Amino acid sequence: MTQIIRSLAEVGTHYDVLFCDLWGCLHNGKAPWPAAIAALQAFRAGGGRVVLMTNAPRPWKYVAEQLDRMGVPRDAWDLVVSSGDAAQDAMFAGAVGRRVWAIAQDKDEGFFTDIPEEWQDAPPIQRVPMTEAEGIVCCGLFDDLTEVPEDYRTRLILSRERGLKLLCANPDVVVDLGEKRVYCAGALAEMYQNLGGEALYFGKPHPPIYDLARRRLGIDDNARILAVGDGIATDIPGAAGEGIDALFVTGGLAAAEFGPDVENPDPAMLEEWLAMRAEAPRYSIGRLR
């Protein structure tokens, strides 16, 4: 049974490191939540370290710049690790070939052009039409404000028939942009698999992003880590797979499932919902605070 807590401070002293999700926990895609920022600042003031772990399909520095523009202070975190970092490493290693059909927006440009130091001497990645590609790199829909995955069905069927692998730079299926729910790269990867294609994942809940976070922070297997997130298909199973505790933020993607008070989830509704999904995070909280 998950333990519902009122604040991170109730359990924070039991942990050395937070792997904290962004969208749905620290901000809503447009603005940060002050209480969440204060919780992270307090955790760091007590000696803890905070890794902002996100399934954003861009290298970490672009995520950090976005947080700066939102007004998230730098003293709320130590490190940003993104799905884009882990997926970019795989792309430059040639996981889907070097001639790729890129499903991406202008904001994802850095994923292709900001070459990590360790890959400076690697053969270049060329973006080509789908009919000339060796593989697919999916950072998200071309226009996530107007498109849905079904708009891609024909192109994905043709890609499957050509035997192309799809590298998914963001395993999230949906996120809430303010009050609007939009589809992410994970939705296209899921559709591609359902059509019989092969998709490769590197963000949560898959191991590469966790391995990358540990390496960059310089921690070993003895570090006490708490994963904080609102993704029942990403953050929570990802933590379980890594053998670390999880704090489920119920007021994120699934906020409507636990009663009218977002800050105070109904215990019975929460337990039933978690049981139906066979997930058991150690802690739950309405909103990170």
Order of alpha helices (4+ residues) and beta strands (2+ residues): beta-beta-alpha-beta-alpha-beta-alpha-beta-alpha-beta-beta-alpha-beta-beta-beta-alpha-beta-alpha-beta-alpha-beta-alpha-beta
